[in-house]
């Protein structure tokens, strides 16, 4: 196997033939020793540093256990009142900046009210037909049929009005997010300094837990649709801003220079060259923004947002799992439709139609309509049918005054009784197994990890963070990691962070134990991969709150329930990327191993796994970040930790506590992500060298 360009020098230096020739010995003269290769010196230096770090951590652990009265952080003596500072700033903002945020709230609620009014005055059959025809024009007959099934489900469950409210809410939130995000991305592409600031800000926005935004938004905008829209826009804007910036920066410099040579000015370059070439990247960002917005449906309901989120949130609050499942499945179907409809796609000439430049030129309105119909036949058919449906729906009284809010008796759907029967049957027949799972996770997972973390003195953990950062990232990053760990304790979040780390750690271990073998099995069986892949797509589309419902149904409330819900939410990345990594291993290396008589097990362990290690580790990284994102949702079912602190802050409008817990989770997510990436890079180099 030919070594990658970035590794070829190191590989050559490590081979015996690459060592410099030893000078010939002369009488009475001792030949000087050959200098050690640079990679070997670096490896020995790293080993010495690691040994010194382990020794220093062990010494700190020993001294800390002897000297300190308690291992937890002494927040009372070393506290930093971050929450009080933010509360003071928020009080000043609310009291003095109403001229800034009141117009924003009025504009958002006004636009949403106008859209909801238009929906209310549109005959429901006409509205349903228009939605089906729109999805047909955008994505074809299959998605149109799925849209029809979704609308029938919503009508049968009595959720027609919440569904329309959700669609109106999504339209306003996505539109504002795309406008703001695209503007920020375009501005950053024209200014290098702004680009750096925007990238850092987007990283911080996506790493900061979304629940921590709820408290300041409620304090400023109050509860209701205005606050829910602001939270959704904040959460959904980063993807389109980031992808717009990436798309504009990736435009070929040669293309820009060619357009400049023809006299194009800066505005013409942006409008006619850079934006058209960046359109696929921007479309991908819009798709992600839509998915981020739909994932906020239930969370926004916590601050008074209308729509299906209220159905799910109300069902969970009342422990009415039938209502929650009905609204949750409607959200899932809508998310699938929006994902497929907004997914970037390429159009061939055949897909665009048979119209070519050799056809007759179009003159007049009818000529242009005829040309458009040839190029876009689905849109033409949908437009004609939309006109016909609109005329009929407004002309026929039975359609004009149809009521979809109350389903007919033959179509009515109620999952309350079936869900209760499932819970009763599970309790009777699987109660012993569920108790064993609950006790095993608690006794052999959560309790030991929490005990160990509580046993370690706080100075040891700060020192460990510094030394790990020093070994992986350098001195500056090490100081930032240590300062972040110290700040967690100084804000009074030490014990809550310990619990969160334990829950996330156990969840990630369980996800890897379950997910890695499934990924391996998928890589070895096309039939199994085809069976599991749609399930993974569905699971990754589910709103985050829906993972709590089955966990509560079968396990009740408590930290084990939150842990298992976290496992379900964080499982797909490790399965999917393990399968991709093992399937995409270099075929030449695999064939070479087979020619030397290696068994399938040896090829898996010694060839495919080392070559696919970087991709597998990306999956592990995503699994950990998803587990951290689930921490607040797990608090709804009695899981302690930082999520519970944020939940209490949201319910009681305690801005300071919410900000402190949010900052602690932000520090955990960013520190882990940076350290894990550096560790992954080193393991990747080692795995490639091992194979070669």
C-alpha positions as semicolon CSV with decimal commas, in nm:
position;residue;x (nm);y (nm);z (nm)
1;X;0,000;0,000;0,000
2;X;0,128;0,341;-0,089
3;X;0,152;0,569;0,213
4;X;-0,045;0,893;0,219
5;X;0,156;1,201;0,134
6;X;0,129;1,338;0,485
7;X;0,268;1,016;0,634
8;X;0,521;0,901;0,377
9;X;0,819;1,077;0,536
10;X;0,748;0,930;0,878
11;X;0,712;0,582;0,733
12;X;1,044;0,607;0,551
13;X;1,223;0,730;0,861
14;X;1,094;0,436;1,063
15;X;1,235;0,172;0,826
16;X;1,587;0,030;0,886
17;X;1,701;0,120;0,536
18;X;1,627;0,485;0,601
19;X;1,874;0,512;0,890
20;X;2,187;0,712;0,802
21;X;2,495;0,496;0,734
22;X;2,727;0,454;1,027
23;X;3,078;0,596;0,962
24;X;3,351;0,339;0,924
25;X;3,550;0,282;1,241
26;X;3,915;0,377;1,238
27;X;4,194;0,247;1,461
28;X;4,179;0,408;1,801
29;X;3,860;0,590;1,715
30;X;3,518;0,480;1,830
31;X;3,247;0,520;1,571
32;X;2,985;0,774;1,679
33;X;2,637;0,641;1,744
34;X;2,383;0,708;1,472
35;X;2,136;0,981;1,568
36;X;1,788;0,854;1,649
37;X;1,521;0,932;1,389
38;X;1,307;1,235;1,466
39;X;0,980;1,037;1,496
40;X;1,138;0,804;1,748
41;X;1,261;1,100;1,953
42;X;0,915;1,255;1,945
43;X;0,757;0,924;2,051
44;X;1,001;0,889;2,343
45;X;0,934;1,250;2,443
46;X;0,558;1,187;2,442
47;X;0,603;0,874;2,649
48;X;0,812;1,062;2,905
49;X;0,553;1,340;2,922
50;X;0,272;1,088;2,965
51;X;0,463;0,908;3,241
52;X;0,529;1,237;3,417
53;X;0,163;1,338;3,381
54;X;0,040;1,007;3,525
55;X;0,285;1,036;3,815
56;X;0,179;1,395;3,885
57;X;-0,190;1,305;3,875
58;X;-0,130;1,010;4,108
59;X;0,062;1,232;4,351
60;X;-0,214;1,494;4,346
61;X;-0,474;1,224;4,402
62;X;-0,283;1,084;4,701
63;X;-0,219;1,424;4,860
64;X;-0,575;1,540;4,793
65;X;-0,725;1,237;4,963
66;X;-0,502;1,295;5,267
67;X;-0,539;1,672;5,299
68;X;-0,887;1,766;5,180
69;X;-1,187;1,723;5,406
70;X;-1,419;1,679;5,107
71;X;-1,340;1,597;4,746
72;X;-1,615;1,818;4,598
73;X;-1,528;2,169;4,485
74;X;-1,550;2,429;4,769
75;X;-1,777;2,663;4,577
76;X;-1,857;2,869;4,885
77;X;-1,494;2,983;4,923
78;X;-1,389;2,997;4,556
79;X;-1,715;3,100;4,392
80;X;-1,750;3,325;4,088
81;X;-2,099;3,484;4,069
82;X;-2,145;3,440;3,696
83;X;-2,520;3,392;3,733
84;X;-2,559;3,715;3,931
85;X;-2,370;3,908;3,664
86;X;-2,599;3,776;3,392
87;X;-2,909;3,845;3,598
88;X;-2,801;4,205;3,648
89;X;-2,734;4,244;3,276
90;X;-3,068;4,085;3,183
91;X;-3,260;4,309;3,425
92;X;-3,097;4,615;3,270
93;X;-3,173;4,490;2,917
94;X;-3,538;4,421;2,994
95;X;-3,581;4,758;3,161
96;X;-3,401;4,974;2,903
97;X;-3,411;4,798;2,565
98;X;-3,782;4,746;2,507
99;X;-3,753;4,969;2,199
100;X;-3,534;4,697;2,045
101;X;-3,709;4,370;2,128
102;X;-4,076;4,478;2,132
103;X;-4,084;4,545;1,753
104;X;-3,923;4,206;1,692
105;X;-4,185;4,029;1,902
106;X;-4,467;4,227;1,737
107;X;-4,339;4,151;1,386
108;X;-4,302;3,778;1,451
109;X;-4,637;3,733;1,622
110;X;-4,809;3,952;1,364
111;X;-4,673;3,747;1,074
112;X;-4,771;3,422;1,246
113;X;-5,121;3,549;1,325
114;X;-5,174;3,661;0,965
115;X;-5,061;3,322;0,833
116;X;-5,281;3,133;1,080
117;X;-5,577;3,351;0,980
118;X;-5,521;3,271;0,614
119;X;-5,511;2,902;0,699
120;X;-5,830;2,924;0,903
121;X;-6,023;3,094;0,621
122;X;-5,900;2,844;0,359
123;X;-6,133;2,545;0,317
124;X;-5,958;2,244;0,476
125;X;-6,003;2,018;0,169
126;X;-5,847;2,286;-0,049
127;X;-5,556;2,331;0,192
128;X;-5,492;1,957;0,214
129;X;-5,502;1,921;-0,166
130;X;-5,265;2,214;-0,213
131;X;-5,014;2,061;0,030
132;X;-5,026;1,726;-0,152
133;X;-4,987;1,895;-0,492
134;X;-4,697;2,106;-0,365
135;X;-4,503;1,801;-0,246
136;X;-4,578;1,628;-0,577
137;X;-4,437;1,924;-0,770
138;X;-4,126;1,938;-0,552
139;X;-4,042;1,571;-0,502
140;X;-4,275;1,342;-0,695
141;X;-4,563;1,104;-0,643
142;X;-4,417;0,902;-0,352
143;X;-4,376;1,203;-0,127
144;X;-4,719;1,328;-0,231
145;X;-4,872;0,997;-0,119
146;X;-4,683;1,019;0,213
147;X;-4,817;1,372;0,258
148;X;-5,170;1,247;0,200
149;X;-5,120;0,968;0,454
150;X;-4,981;1,218;0,707
151;X;-5,277;1,451;0,668
152;X;-5,521;1,160;0,707
153;X;-5,337;1,056;1,025
154;X;-5,359;1,410;1,165
155;X;-5,732;1,430;1,085
156;X;-5,799;1,087;1,240
157;X;-5,612;1,181;1,557
158;X;-5,798;1,512;1,586
159;X;-5,474;1,707;1,535
160;X;-5,559;1,896;1,216
161;X;-5,549;2,240;1,378
162;X;-5,219;2,180;1,567
163;X;-5,067;2,044;1,245
164;X;-5,156;2,358;1,051
165;X;-5,022;2,570;1,338
166;X;-4,696;2,375;1,324
167;X;-4,663;2,430;0,948
168;X;-4,729;2,805;0,988
169;X;-4,482;2,824;1,275
170;X;-4,220;2,636;1,070
171;X;-4,269;2,860;0,767
172;X;-4,208;3,181;0,964
173;X;-3,916;3,040;1,165
174;X;-3,739;2,884;0,865
175;X;-3,791;3,191;0,647
176;X;-3,642;3,427;0,907
177;X;-3,359;3,184;0,986
178;X;-3,266;3,146;0,618
179;X;-3,274;3,522;0,553
180;X;-3,059;3,604;0,856
181;X;-2,827;3,305;0,809
182;X;-2,770;3,370;0,439
183;X;-2,701;3,738;0,504
184;X;-2,448;3,653;0,774
185;X;-2,279;3,394;0,551
186;X;-2,255;3,637;0,258
187;X;-2,118;3,913;0,481
188;X;-1,861;3,681;0,636
189;X;-1,746;3,561;0,292
190;X;-1,660;3,921;0,201
191;X;-1,470;3,998;0,524
192;X;-1,204;3,765;0,666
193;X;-1,225;3,910;1,017
194;X;-1,603;3,874;1,022
195;X;-1,562;3,519;0,892
196;X;-1,351;3,423;1,194
197;X;-1,593;3,587;1,436
198;X;-1,893;3,421;1,270
199;X;-1,734;3,074;1,272
200;X;-1,650;3,104;1,643
201;X;-1,998;3,235;1,720
202;X;-2,169;2,954;1,528
203;X;-1,959;2,694;1,710
204;X;-2,061;2,847;2,042
205;X;-2,431;2,866;1,945
206;X;-2,444;2,501;1,841
207;X;-2,245;2,378;2,141
208;X;-2,449;2,580;2,393
209;X;-2,750;2,371;2,507
210;X;-3,071;2,494;2,349
211;X;-3,263;2,467;2,678
212;X;-3,033;2,728;2,829
213;X;-3,168;2,978;2,573
214;X;-3,520;2,936;2,707
215;X;-3,470;3,130;3,031
216;X;-3,341;3,459;2,881
217;X;-3,593;3,439;2,597
218;X;-3,881;3,400;2,844
219;X;-3,751;3,692;3,051
220;X;-3,733;3,919;2,745
221;X;-4,020;3,802;2,522
222;X;-4,240;3,625;2,774
223;X;-4,423;3,301;2,706
224;X;-4,609;3,246;2,383
225;X;-4,536;3,220;2,015
226;X;-4,297;3,517;2,008
227;X;-4,053;3,358;2,253
228;X;-4,091;3,018;2,087
229;X;-4,013;3,168;1,746
230;X;-3,703;3,348;1,878
231;X;-3,568;3,028;2,037
232;X;-3,633;2,831;1,718
233;X;-3,464;3,096;1,500
234;X;-3,158;3,105;1,725
235;X;-3,125;2,727;1,711
236;X;-3,201;2,684;1,340
237;X;-2,996;2,970;1,193
238;X;-2,635;2,837;1,228
239;X;-2,654;2,558;0,964
240;X;-2,760;2,783;0,675
241;X;-2,514;3,055;0,781
242;X;-2,227;2,806;0,800
243;X;-2,308;2,633;0,472
244;X;-2,351;2,967;0,292
245;X;-2,007;3,072;0,410
246;X;-1,854;2,737;0,314
247;X;-2,018;2,741;-0,029
248;X;-1,904;3,095;-0,112
249;X;-1,550;3,029;0,011
250;X;-1,524;2,712;-0,197
251;X;-1,590;2,888;-0,528
252;X;-1,288;2,845;-0,753
253;X;-1,057;3,146;-0,755
254;X;-0,995;3,092;-1,125
255;X;-1,367;3,134;-1,194
256;X;-1,376;3,458;-0,994
257;X;-1,068;3,593;-1,172
258;X;-1,215;3,502;-1,511
259;X;-1,537;3,692;-1,432
260;X;-1,334;3,987;-1,303
261;X;-1,134;3,998;-1,625
262;X;-1,462;4,044;-1,814
263;X;-1,538;4,355;-1,608
264;X;-1,769;4,213;-1,341
265;X;-1,785;4,426;-1,028
266;X;-1,813;4,295;-0,671
267;X;-2,194;4,285;-0,670
268;X;-2,207;4,111;-1,009
269;X;-1,951;3,855;-0,892
270;X;-2,164;3,775;-0,589
271;X;-2,498;3,768;-0,774
272;X;-2,400;3,600;-1,100
273;X;-2,098;3,384;-1,008
274;X;-2,047;3,307;-0,641
275;X;-2,408;3,258;-0,527
276;X;-2,508;3,033;-0,823
277;X;-2,199;2,816;-0,773
278;X;-2,261;2,799;-0,397
279;X;-2,628;2,704;-0,443
280;X;-2,582;2,329;-0,362
281;X;-2,409;2,413;-0,035
282;X;-2,672;2,672;0,056
283;X;-2,949;2,422;-0,027
284;X;-2,789;2,170;0,210
285;X;-2,782;2,438;0,479
286;X;-3,150;2,518;0,424
287;X;-3,232;2,148;0,458
288;X;-3,048;2,130;0,790
289;X;-3,214;2,451;0,909
290;X;-3,556;2,299;0,839
291;X;-3,466;1,987;1,036
292;X;-3,330;2,192;1,326
293;X;-3,651;2,395;1,331
294;X;-3,880;2,090;1,335
295;X;-3,673;1,939;1,617
296;X;-3,763;2,247;1,825
297;X;-4,139;2,188;1,798
298;X;-4,174;2,020;2,136
299;X;-3,910;2,229;2,310
300;X;-4,074;2,553;2,199
301;X;-4,399;2,424;2,349
302;X;-4,235;2,459;2,690
303;X;-4,247;2,837;2,649
304;X;-4,595;2,849;2,500
305;X;-4,535;2,768;2,134
306;X;-4,843;2,640;1,953
307;X;-4,878;2,335;1,732
308;X;-4,808;1,964;1,763
309;X;-4,539;2,032;2,021
310;X;-4,815;2,127;2,264
311;X;-4,984;1,792;2,196
312;X;-4,665;1,599;2,273
313;X;-4,566;1,816;2,569
314;X;-4,915;1,804;2,717
315;X;-4,931;1,425;2,679
316;X;-4,597;1,383;2,855
317;X;-4,696;1,623;3,133
318;X;-5,021;1,431;3,197
319;X;-4,853;1,092;3,140
320;X;-5,108;1,044;2,862
321;X;-4,880;0,846;2,634
322;X;-5,149;0,790;2,371
323;X;-5,178;1,164;2,304
324;X;-4,801;1,204;2,304
325;X;-4,757;0,917;2,057
326;X;-5,026;1,054;1,824
327;X;-4,868;1,399;1,812
328;X;-4,518;1,254;1,803
329;X;-4,588;1,033;1,502
330;X;-4,741;1,330;1,320
331;X;-4,423;1,528;1,391
332;X;-4,210;1,240;1,264
333;X;-4,406;1,215;0,938
334;X;-4,387;1,591;0,885
335;X;-4,013;1,584;0,953
336;X;-3,963;1,305;0,697
337;X;-4,166;1,497;0,435
338;X;-3,978;1,823;0,494
339;X;-3,644;1,643;0,489
340;X;-3,713;1,468;0,159
341;X;-3,872;1,774;-0,001
342;X;-3,584;2,008;0,093
343;X;-3,298;1,764;0,032
344;X;-3,052;1,898;-0,231
345;X;-3,089;1,722;-0,563
346;X;-2,937;1,745;-0,909
347;X;-3,158;1,771;-1,215
348;X;-3,054;1,622;-1,544
349;X;-3,170;1,759;-1,875
350;X;-3,424;1,477;-1,899
351;X;-3,564;1,561;-1,556
352;X;-3,597;1,928;-1,646
353;X;-3,792;1,840;-1,959
354;X;-3,735;1,802;-2,328
355;X;-3,731;2,171;-2,408
356;X;-3,404;2,275;-2,577
357;X;-3,268;2,580;-2,746
358;X;-3,368;2,434;-3,084
359;X;-3,738;2,460;-2,996
360;X;-3,940;2,754;-3,111
361;X;-3,889;3,069;-2,901
362;X;-4,169;3,153;-2,661
363;X;-4,365;3,471;-2,733
364;X;-4,644;3,607;-2,517
365;X;-4,792;3,473;-2,196
366;X;-4,920;3,147;-2,343
367;X;-4,589;3,079;-2,515
368;X;-4,400;3,122;-2,189
369;X;-4,648;2,901;-2,003
370;X;-4,607;2,633;-2,269
371;X;-4,229;2,650;-2,240
372;X;-4,252;2,631;-1,861
373;X;-4,481;2,326;-1,884
374;X;-4,229;2,150;-2,107
375;X;-3,944;2,219;-1,870
376;X;-4,134;2,148;-1,547
377;X;-4,421;1,908;-1,620
378;X;-4,490;1,824;-1,252
379;X;-4,525;2,191;-1,161
380;X;-4,754;2,245;-1,458
381;X;-4,979;1,955;-1,362
382;X;-4,985;2,066;-0,999
383;X;-5,069;2,422;-1,095
384;X;-5,363;2,319;-1,313
385;X;-5,499;2,083;-1,047
386;X;-5,453;2,348;-0,777
387;X;-5,669;2,592;-0,973
388;X;-5,938;2,329;-1,026
389;X;-5,936;2,222;-0,660
390;X;-5,951;2,583;-0,538
391;X;-6,252;2,660;-0,757
392;X;-6,439;2,347;-0,648
393;X;-6,355;2,392;-0,279
394;X;-6,490;2,746;-0,274
395;X;-6,791;2,673;-0,494
396;X;-6,928;2,360;-0,324
397;X;-7,073;2,423;0,025
398;X;-6,990;2,072;0,147
399;X;-6,622;2,145;0,079
400;X;-6,623;2,514;0,174
401;X;-6,759;2,444;0,521
402;X;-6,592;2,108;0,584
403;X;-6,454;2,066;0,935
404;X;-6,138;1,861;0,985
405;X;-6,099;1,946;1,354
406;X;-6,337;1,667;1,454
407;X;-6,278;1,341;1,265
408;X;-6,577;1,131;1,154
409;X;-6,655;0,833;1,374
410;X;-6,536;0,582;1,112
411;X;-6,194;0,755;1,091
412;X;-6,140;0,856;1,455
413;X;-5,815;0,732;1,609
414;X;-5,746;0,702;1,981
415;X;-5,422;0,547;2,109
416;X;-5,493;0,602;2,478
417;X;-5,646;0,261;2,542
418;X;-5,395;0,062;2,328
419;X;-5,103;0,236;2,498
420;X;-5,243;0,154;2,843
421;X;-5,290;-0,209;2,738
422;X;-4,929;-0,227;2,616
423;X;-4,805;-0,086;2,947
424;X;-5,015;-0,334;3,148
425;X;-4,907;-0,632;2,936
426;X;-4,542;-0,531;2,961
427;X;-4,563;-0,489;3,337
428;X;-4,718;-0,833;3,382
429;X;-4,509;-1,037;3,137
430;X;-4,176;-0,852;3,119
431;X;-4,161;-0,693;3,462
432;X;-3,881;-0,923;3,582
433;X;-3,662;-0,856;3,279
434;X;-3,717;-0,480;3,300
435;X;-3,633;-0,480;3,672
436;X;-3,311;-0,671;3,596
437;X;-3,214;-0,417;3,329
438;X;-3,294;-0,126;3,559
439;X;-3,100;-0,269;3,852
440;X;-2,803;-0,369;3,634
441;X;-2,765;-0,024;3,480
442;X;-2,800;0,140;3,821
443;X;-2,579;-0,100;4,020
444;X;-2,307;-0,179;3,767
445;X;-2,309;0,142;3,567
446;X;-2,430;0,464;3,722
447;X;-2,347;0,403;4,088
448;X;-1,983;0,291;4,042
449;X;-1,901;0,570;3,797
450;X;-2,056;0,835;4,022
451;X;-1,873;0,695;4,328
452;X;-1,537;0,703;4,149
453;X;-1,587;1,057;4,021
454;X;-1,698;1,179;4,364
455;X;-1,399;1,002;4,522
456;X;-1,143;1,188;4,309
457;X;-1,040;1,523;4,468
458;X;-1,127;1,834;4,270
459;X;-0,762;1,954;4,227
460;X;-0,682;1,619;4,062
461;X;-0,956;1,662;3,803
462;X;-0,843;2,018;3,722
463;X;-0,482;1,900;3,690
464;X;-0,590;1,605;3,474
465;X;-0,775;1,841;3,241
466;X;-0,466;2,061;3,212
467;X;-0,225;1,775;3,145
468;X;-0,450;1,605;2,889
469;X;-0,492;1,936;2,710
470;X;-0,115;1,992;2,722
471;X;-0,039;1,652;2,570
472;X;-0,302;1,678;2,296
473;X;-0,347;2,046;2,215
474;X;-0,064;2,252;2,362
475;X;-0,016;2,495;2,648
476;X;-0,276;2,756;2,553
477;X;-0,555;2,502;2,512
478;X;-0,448;2,324;2,831
479;X;-0,486;2,647;3,029
480;X;-0,832;2,699;2,878
481;X;-0,941;2,345;2,965
482;X;-0,819;2,379;3,324
483;X;-0,985;2,721;3,354
484;X;-1,309;2,575;3,222
485;X;-1,305;2,291;3,475
486;X;-1,232;2,541;3,753
487;X;-1,515;2,767;3,636
488;X;-1,761;2,477;3,654
489;X;-1,678;2,436;4,022
490;X;-1,668;2,810;4,093
491;X;-2,021;2,849;3,954
492;X;-2,148;2,582;4,195
493;X;-2,209;2,322;3,924
494;X;-1,943;2,069;4,028
495;X;-2,168;1,797;4,172
496;X;-2,428;1,836;3,894
497;X;-2,151;1,807;3,633
498;X;-2,019;1,490;3,796
499;X;-2,363;1,332;3,769
500;X;-2,403;1,444;3,406
501;X;-2,061;1,303;3,313
502;X;-2,154;0,972;3,476
503;X;-2,489;0,947;3,294
504;X;-2,336;1,047;2,960
505;X;-2,041;0,810;3,009
506;X;-2,260;0,510;3,088
507;X;-2,494;0,597;2,799
508;X;-2,205;0,619;2,553
509;X;-2,059;0,287;2,670
510;X;-2,396;0,116;2,627
511;X;-2,440;0,280;2,285
512;X;-2,099;0,152;2,172
513;X;-2,163;-0,197;2,312
514;X;-2,490;-0,214;2,118
515;X;-2,399;-0,006;1,813
516;X;-2,053;-0,130;1,716
517;X;-2,156;-0,497;1,669
518;X;-2,460;-0,383;1,470
519;X;-2,237;-0,170;1,249
520;X;-2,002;-0,465;1,196
521;X;-2,295;-0,692;1,110
522;X;-2,430;-0,433;0,863
523;X;-2,091;-0,412;0,691
524;X;-2,091;-0,788;0,636
525;X;-2,451;-0,827;0,516
526;X;-2,615;-0,616;0,246
527;X;-2,956;-0,753;0,339
528;X;-2,916;-0,655;0,705
529;X;-2,784;-0,314;0,603
530;X;-3,087;-0,255;0,380
531;X;-3,311;-0,354;0,673
532;X;-3,145;-0,137;0,939
533;X;-3,069;0,173;0,732
534;X;-3,434;0,295;0,710
535;X;-3,467;0,242;1,085
536;X;-3,163;0,463;1,144
537;X;-3,306;0,728;0,913
538;X;-3,632;0,722;1,107
539;X;-3,459;0,736;1,448
540;X;-3,246;1,033;1,344
541;X;-3,559;1,213;1,225
542;X;-3,750;1,164;1,552
543;X;-3,789;1,473;1,773
544;X;-3,573;1,439;2,081
545;X;-3,866;1,421;2,325
546;X;-4,005;1,108;2,162
547;X;-3,716;0,901;2,297
548;X;-3,845;0,964;2,648
549;X;-4,190;0,815;2,580
550;X;-4,097;0,446;2,539
551;X;-3,839;0,472;2,817
552;X;-4,102;0,606;3,060
553;X;-4,362;0,353;2,947
554;X;-4,136;0,056;3,015
555;X;-3,906;0,185;3,291
556;X;-4,099;0,449;3,482
557;X;-3,906;0,757;3,593
558;X;-3,554;0,789;3,731
559;X;-3,192;0,815;3,614
560;X;-3,197;0,471;3,447
561;X;-3,488;0,583;3,230
562;X;-3,296;0,894;3,125
563;X;-2,988;0,684;3,055
564;X;-3,174;0,440;2,829
565;X;-3,349;0,725;2,645
566;X;-3,006;0,881;2,590
567;X;-2,876;0,552;2,451
568;X;-3,159;0,539;2,197
569;X;-3,099;0,898;2,088
570;X;-2,719;0,865;2,062
571;X;-2,707;0,520;1,899
572;X;-2,745;0,589;1,521
573;X;-2,410;0,765;1,452
574;X;-2,192;0,484;1,587
575;X;-2,392;0,221;1,394
576;X;-2,401;0,414;1,067
577;X;-2,037;0,527;1,064
578;X;-1,902;0,189;1,175
579;X;-2,079;0,031;0,878
580;X;-1,946;0,299;0,641
581;X;-1,592;0,275;0,777
582;X;-1,565;-0,103;0,744
583;X;-1,727;-0,110;0,399
584;X;-1,503;0,164;0,261
585;X;-1,173;0,007;0,366
586;X;-0,911;0,010;0,088
587;X;-0,995;-0,283;-0,141
588;X;-0,634;-0,335;-0,250
589;X;-0,519;-0,382;0,110
590;X;-0,806;-0,621;0,182
591;X;-0,727;-0,828;-0,129
592;X;-0,359;-0,835;-0,035
593;X;-0,449;-0,964;0,312
594;X;-0,671;-1,233;0,159
595;X;-0,391;-1,341;-0,076
596;X;-0,169;-1,401;0,228
597;X;-0,434;-1,633;0,377
598;X;-0,587;-1,398;0,635
599;X;-0,924;-1,505;0,770
600;X;-1,228;-1,277;0,773
601;X;-1,179;-1,217;1,145
602;X;-0,814;-1,122;1,094
603;X;-0,904;-0,891;0,807
604;X;-1,170;-0,723;1,023
605;X;-0,942;-0,672;1,324
606;X;-0,612;-0,601;1,150
607;X;-0,712;-0,431;0,823
608;X;-1,066;-0,294;0,807
609;X;-1,087;-0,169;1,166
610;X;-0,750;0,017;1,162
611;X;-0,823;0,173;0,822
612;X;-1,175;0,271;0,926
613;X;-1,075;0,393;1,272
614;X;-1,095;0,767;1,186
615;X;-1,454;0,732;1,063
616;X;-1,552;0,512;1,358
617;X;-1,412;0,771;1,598
618;X;-1,614;1,044;1,427
619;X;-1,922;0,833;1,500
620;X;-1,814;0,799;1,863
621;X;-1,764;1,176;1,885
622;X;-2,112;1,238;1,750
623;X;-2,255;0,982;1,993
624;X;-2,105;1,167;2,291
625;X;-2,229;1,507;2,171
626;X;-2,581;1,370;2,118
627;X;-2,571;1,218;2,466
628;X;-2,482;1,560;2,610
629;X;-2,766;1,718;2,415
630;X;-3,007;1,466;2,570
631;X;-2,910;1,559;2,927
632;X;-3,185;1,819;2,971
633;X;-3,456;1,601;2,818
634;X;-3,352;1,318;3,048
635;X;-3,414;1,552;3,341
636;X;-3,787;1,542;3,259
637;X;-3,796;1,180;3,376
638;X;-3,601;1,234;3,696
639;X;-3,237;1,220;3,579
640;X;-3,026;1,451;3,797
641;X;-2,736;1,664;3,679
642;X;-2,693;1,980;3,475
643;X;-3,009;1,908;3,278
644;X;-3,213;1,917;3,597
645;X;-3,056;2,251;3,693
646;X;-3,157;2,397;3,355
647;X;-3,507;2,251;3,381
648;X;-3,557;2,403;3,726
649;X;-3,430;2,736;3,593
650;X;-3,676;2,726;3,302
651;X;-3,972;2,642;3,523
652;X;-3,883;2,906;3,783
653;X;-3,735;3,169;3,549
654;X;-3,406;3,161;3,744
655;X;-3,188;3,318;3,480
656;X;-2,860;3,296;3,672
657;X;-2,885;2,924;3,747
658;X;-2,987;2,847;3,391
659;X;-2,693;3,038;3,246
660;X;-2,445;2,875;3,484
661;X;-2,570;2,526;3,404
662;X;-2,569;2,610;3,033
663;X;-2,211;2,737;3,051
664;X;-2,107;2,419;3,234
665;X;-2,259;2,202;2,958
666;X;-2,100;2,426;2,694
667;X;-1,758;2,379;2,855
668;X;-1,807;2,001;2,868
669;X;-1,911;1,979;2,502
670;X;-1,637;2,206;2,363
671;X;-1,356;2,060;2,576
672;X;-1,451;1,705;2,488
673;X;-1,489;1,785;2,118
674;X;-1,148;1,952;2,090
675;X;-0,963;1,692;2,298
676;X;-1,133;1,404;2,120
677;X;-1,046;1,542;1,777
678;X;-0,679;1,574;1,871
679;X;-0,674;1,221;2,013
680;X;-0,851;1,093;1,702
681;X;-0,588;1,249;1,477
682;X;-0,308;1,070;1,662
683;X;-0,490;0,738;1,664
684;X;-0,559;0,772;1,293
685;X;-0,190;0,817;1,215
686;X;-0,105;0,519;1,432
687;X;-0,367;0,299;1,268
688;X;-0,242;0,383;0,918
689;X;0,117;0,311;1,017
690;X;0,011;-0,020;1,169
691;X;-0,159;-0,133;0,847
692;X;0,127;-0,017;0,626
